[in-house]
């Protein structure tokens, strides 16, 4: 069975750089592009304390996308 994909245009807001990414979900396309510049992992208690001591506050996601890995 073939996997349905689309081509997503991912635009870097600050530089207006455009990348075209073929993916099954918008979240997958964004994850693909952002993985070049960012790493993501669950924060340890020490990570949280160190960041908050620097004035970094947790951010809340406005809307969670459906997890493409779960489908």
N, C-alpha and C positions, 0 to 999 in steps of 0.2 A: 504494500500500500504506500503510495507516494505521500510525503508530508507536504501540506500546503504552506507555502511561504509567500511573503510579500517583501517588497523592497521598501525599507524605511529610510527617510531622510533624517539624519541626526545632525542638529546644528548646535555648535558651541556658542552659547549666548554672548560671551565676551568678545570672541574673535570673529564670529560669523563663519567659522570654518564649517564646511558641509561634508558629511560622509554619508554614503549610501550603503546600507547594510541589508543583506537578504537574511530574513529571520522568520520564525514562526509566530513570534509575539513581539510587541513593542518593547516590553521589558527586556527581552533577550537582546534586542538590537542595542538598547541603551547600555546594558551590562557589558556587551562586547566592546563598545567604544570606551566606556569609562574604565574598563579593566587595564587600559594602557596607562592610565594616570593614577588610579586609585586601587587600594587594597581594602577589603572589608572582612572583618571578623567580629565575633562577639567580644565585647569589652570585658576585661577582668575588673574586679573591684579596684585594684591598684591603678588600672588605666583610667577608670572613672574619677578616682580621687585626684590623680595627677592632672587630668584635663580640667576638672572643676577648680583646682587651685590656680590654674592659668586663666580662669574666667570663662572657660568653654562650657556652655550649657547644653543639655540634651535637646535635640530637635524632634518635633513630632511630625510624622508623615501625615499629610492631609487625607490621602486615600491609598490603601494598600491595593496594588494590582493583583489579579489572580496569579497564583504561583504556577508558571508554565511547567515547572518540573513535576508538579503534582498531577498533570494531565497525561 
